[in-house]
Amino acid sequence: MCGGCCPDRPYINDEICGNFNTTTAAVPLTMYTSEDNLFVSGTVSIYYDRGTPDEITATITDTGGDTTALTIPQGNTISQTFDNIATVTVDTDAAIGKYCLTVHYET
């Protein structure tokens, strides 16, 4: 039994939500960038509401530079959980939708 020998590590849980519109903004459109020196994990959800293409692409990049591309058909939401999130971008022109990130990190 550890008792008081191991201090608690406080975690912050944030929900970051918003809208995107690449009909009026340049792509890639960055929707989230983590602060330096934070190990951010969590779930990324992207809803593609309407636009010209049948589907859009969003890219999640980790701090090591590795990327994961998500393909979201119009009228659908794609959600995926990631470790070590650095940035989240929408990479397709002429698209309108919403995003939500539920992220967790140590203080």
C-alpha angles and dihedrals in degrees: 000000000000101000109174098344095095115058118219115254107222114222125201118218116198133179113206116187135168149132130271130204118182092175087082102023132068119252138270087051111196112218098173138019121178121226118258117273095018123123100213121188128173150102124304117202122185125184119196106206106172145334145116101291122069090230139011135213126229122187127211114197125192126212090263091060096252113141137206119197119210120200113208120190117217112275093021140101124220120197128185135167120232141183123222099013114192104166142359119202140174108224104186128091124230098025134132125193150113137267137197129189122191103195135181128196141155122256 
